[in-house]
Amino acid sequence: MVVSQEVGVQIGVLGTGMVGRGLATKLAEAGHAVCLGSRTANNEAATKWAAGIQRATHGTFADAAAFGELVINATPGAASIAALTQAGVDHLAGKVLLDVANALDFSRGYPRLFVCNDDSLGEQIQRAFPAAKVVKALNTLNAELMLNPGGLGTTDHALFVAGDDPAAKAKVKELLRSFGWTQIHDVGGIGGARGMEMMVIAWLGVMNAVGSAMFNWKVVTKA
């Protein structure tokens, strides 16, 4: 499978929120055929989105997962396992599953992670769907910068990927480069999702400190 603007592929996007719709729009504009999935086939947000986008369809989570050669999980972290279960084990088997979700929990009135340290949402997804090729990426920054790294006036800032399958990571990196990303740091196997997901708590603190979500991390090394 080649993921590029020149050779479009079928991509299923699970989740109709800002992140899911943003990713689906960017991919469709790049020439990919996209199916946006939700819990129900007649989801209002998905129906409205598909009506205004070329190469766009919508349906259930299962419809989107079956459609996609590559599948993106853009559902809320607490609902991700359930959404992927609805998508179907068979529909995910053998496919690259790009997981952009975070394990955020605000139930106590402050941000925390419902899984961390010895596990991560990315690892839970990989265990629940062992035949899928899970790659964690795009979870450490806001939705606008995911799709437009040049929004900060430079692309010299960091994006991270983690996953057990090298070929799957290579496909995701190619997709990310098509978005304009130039500084992609591979942090290893899917266990690397632990650190990536924990970065989100620090991200929220920095957002409050600077008063904006338009910022990102940068890795600086000594020459």
C-alpha positions as CSV (number, residue, x, y, z in Angstrom):
1,M,0.0,0.0,0.0
2,V,1.3,3.4,-1.0
3,V,0.0,6.4,1.0
4,S,0.5,9.5,-1.0
5,Q,-1.2,12.3,-2.7
6,E,-0.5,10.8,-6.1
7,V,-1.9,7.3,-5.3
8,G,-5.0,7.5,-3.1
9,V,-6.0,4.6,-0.9
10,Q,-9.2,3.8,1.0
11,I,-9.0,5.0,4.6
12,G,-11.6,4.4,7.3
13,V,-11.7,7.1,10.1
14,L,-13.5,6.2,13.3
15,G,-14.9,9.2,15.2
16,T,-16.9,12.2,14.1
17,G,-15.5,14.8,16.5
18,M,-13.1,17.6,15.5
19,V,-10.1,15.3,15.2
20,G,-11.9,12.6,13.1
21,R,-13.6,15.1,10.8
22,G,-10.4,17.1,10.4
23,L,-8.4,14.1,9.5
24,A,-11.0,12.8,7.2
25,T,-11.2,16.1,5.3
26,K,-7.4,16.4,5.0
27,L,-7.2,12.9,3.6
28,A,-10.0,13.3,1.1
29,E,-8.5,16.6,-0.1
30,A,-5.2,14.7,-0.6
31,G,-7.0,12.3,-3.0
32,H,-7.8,9.4,-0.7
33,A,-11.2,7.8,-0.5
34,V,-12.5,8.2,3.0
35,C,-15.3,6.6,5.0
36,L,-16.1,8.4,8.3
37,G,-17.5,6.0,10.9
38,S,-19.7,6.5,13.9
39,R,-21.8,4.4,16.2
40,T,-24.9,4.8,14.0
41,A,-25.2,4.8,10.2
42,N,-27.2,8.0,10.2
43,N,-25.0,10.1,12.4
44,E,-25.8,13.8,11.8
45,A,-22.2,15.1,11.9
46,A,-21.0,12.3,9.5
47,T,-23.9,12.8,7.1
48,K,-23.3,16.5,6.9
49,W,-19.5,16.0,6.5
50,A,-19.8,13.5,3.6
51,A,-22.3,15.7,1.8
52,G,-19.7,18.4,1.3
53,I,-16.6,16.4,0.6
54,Q,-15.5,14.6,-2.6
55,R,-14.4,11.0,-2.3
56,A,-16.3,10.8,1.0
57,T,-18.7,8.3,2.4
58,H,-20.0,7.6,5.9
59,G,-21.4,4.7,7.9
60,T,-21.0,2.7,11.1
61,F,-17.7,1.9,12.7
62,A,-17.9,-1.5,11.0
63,D,-18.6,0.1,7.6
64,A,-15.5,2.4,7.9
65,A,-13.2,-0.3,9.2
66,A,-14.3,-2.7,6.4
67,F,-13.8,0.1,3.8
68,G,-10.4,1.2,4.9
69,E,-7.1,-0.3,3.8
70,L,-5.8,1.8,6.6
71,V,-8.0,2.6,9.7
72,I,-7.6,5.6,12.0
73,N,-9.0,5.6,15.6
74,A,-10.0,9.1,16.4
75,T,-12.6,8.2,19.0
76,P,-12.4,9.5,22.6
77,G,-9.9,7.3,24.5
78,A,-12.4,6.0,27.0
79,A,-14.7,4.8,24.2
80,S,-11.9,3.5,21.9
81,I,-12.0,-0.2,22.8
82,A,-15.8,-0.3,22.5
83,A,-15.7,1.6,19.2
84,L,-13.1,-0.7,17.7
85,T,-15.0,-3.8,19.0
86,Q,-18.0,-2.4,17.0
87,A,-15.7,-1.9,14.1
88,G,-15.0,-5.7,14.1
89,V,-12.0,-7.8,14.8
90,D,-12.1,-9.2,11.2
91,H,-12.3,-5.8,9.7
92,L,-9.2,-4.7,11.5
93,A,-7.1,-7.8,11.0
94,G,-3.9,-7.3,9.0
95,K,-4.5,-3.6,8.6
96,V,-2.5,-0.6,9.9
97,L,-4.5,1.0,12.8
98,L,-3.4,4.5,13.4
99,D,-4.4,5.4,17.0
100,V,-4.6,9.1,17.8
101,A,-6.7,8.8,21.0
102,N,-5.7,9.7,24.5
103,A,-6.5,8.0,27.8
104,L,-7.8,11.2,29.4
105,D,-10.2,11.2,32.3
106,F,-11.8,14.4,33.7
107,S,-14.2,12.6,36.1
108,R,-12.4,13.9,39.2
109,G,-12.5,17.5,38.1
110,Y,-8.9,17.6,36.8
111,P,-7.1,15.9,34.0
112,R,-5.6,12.4,34.6
113,L,-5.0,9.2,32.7
114,F,-7.2,6.2,33.2
115,V,-4.2,4.0,32.2
116,C,-0.5,4.9,32.5
117,N,3.0,3.9,33.7
118,D,2.8,0.2,33.2
119,D,0.4,0.2,30.3
120,S,-1.2,2.6,27.8
121,L,-4.3,2.9,25.6
122,G,-2.2,2.1,22.6
123,E,-1.0,-1.2,24.2
124,Q,-4.5,-2.1,25.3
125,I,-5.8,-1.7,21.7
126,Q,-2.9,-3.8,20.4
127,R,-3.7,-6.6,22.9
128,A,-7.4,-6.4,22.2
129,F,-6.8,-6.6,18.4
130,P,-3.6,-8.6,18.0
131,A,-4.0,-9.1,14.3
132,A,-4.1,-5.3,13.7
133,K,-0.9,-3.3,13.3
134,V,-1.3,-0.5,15.8
135,V,0.7,2.7,15.4
136,K,0.4,5.5,17.9
137,A,0.9,9.0,16.6
138,L,-0.6,12.5,16.5
139,N,-1.8,12.4,20.1
140,T,0.7,14.9,21.5
141,L,-0.6,18.1,19.9
142,N,-3.8,19.9,19.0
143,A,-6.1,19.0,16.1
144,E,-5.1,22.0,13.9
145,L,-1.4,21.3,14.1
146,M,-1.9,17.6,13.4
147,L,-3.0,18.6,9.9
148,N,-0.9,21.7,9.4
149,P,2.5,21.6,11.1
150,G,3.4,24.8,9.3
151,G,0.8,26.6,11.3
152,L,3.5,27.6,13.8
153,G,5.5,29.3,11.0
154,T,7.9,26.4,10.8
155,T,7.9,22.6,10.6
156,D,10.9,22.2,12.8
157,H,9.0,20.7,15.7
158,A,8.4,17.2,16.9
159,L,6.0,14.4,16.2
160,F,6.3,10.9,17.7
161,V,5.3,7.5,16.5
162,A,5.3,4.1,18.3
163,G,4.4,0.6,17.1
164,D,5.6,-3.0,16.9
165,D,5.4,-3.4,13.1
166,P,8.2,-1.5,11.2
167,A,6.3,-1.7,7.9
168,A,3.2,-0.3,9.5
169,K,5.2,2.6,11.0
170,A,6.7,3.3,7.7
171,K,3.3,3.7,6.1
172,V,2.1,6.0,8.9
173,K,5.3,8.1,8.6
174,E,4.7,8.5,4.9
175,L,1.1,9.6,5.6
176,L,2.4,12.1,8.2
177,R,5.0,13.5,5.7
178,S,2.2,14.1,3.3
179,F,0.7,16.4,5.9
180,G,3.9,18.3,6.0
181,W,5.7,16.7,9.0
182,T,9.5,16.7,8.7
183,Q,10.6,16.0,12.3
184,I,9.1,12.5,13.0
185,H,10.7,10.6,16.0
186,D,10.2,6.9,16.2
187,V,10.2,6.0,19.9
188,G,10.1,2.2,19.4
189,G,7.5,-0.4,20.0
190,I,3.9,0.1,21.0
191,G,5.2,0.4,24.6
192,G,6.4,3.8,23.6
193,A,2.7,4.9,23.7
194,R,3.0,5.1,27.5
195,G,5.3,8.2,27.3
196,M,3.4,9.7,24.4
197,E,0.1,9.5,26.2
198,M,1.6,10.8,29.5
199,M,2.9,13.9,27.5
200,V,-0.7,15.0,27.1
201,I,-1.0,15.9,30.8
202,A,2.1,18.1,30.5
203,W,0.6,19.5,27.3
204,L,-2.5,20.6,29.1
205,G,-0.4,22.3,31.7
206,V,1.7,24.2,29.1
207,M,-1.5,25.2,27.3
208,N,-2.8,26.8,30.5
209,A,0.6,28.5,31.1
210,V,0.9,30.0,27.6
211,G,-2.8,30.6,27.0
212,S,-3.0,28.9,23.7
213,A,-3.2,25.4,22.1
214,M,-1.0,26.5,19.2
215,F,2.3,25.1,20.4
216,N,4.3,21.9,20.1
217,W,7.3,20.1,21.4
218,K,10.8,20.4,19.9
219,V,13.6,17.9,20.3
220,V,17.0,19.7,20.5
221,T,20.2,17.6,20.4
222,K,23.8,18.5,20.8
223,A,25.8,18.2,17.6
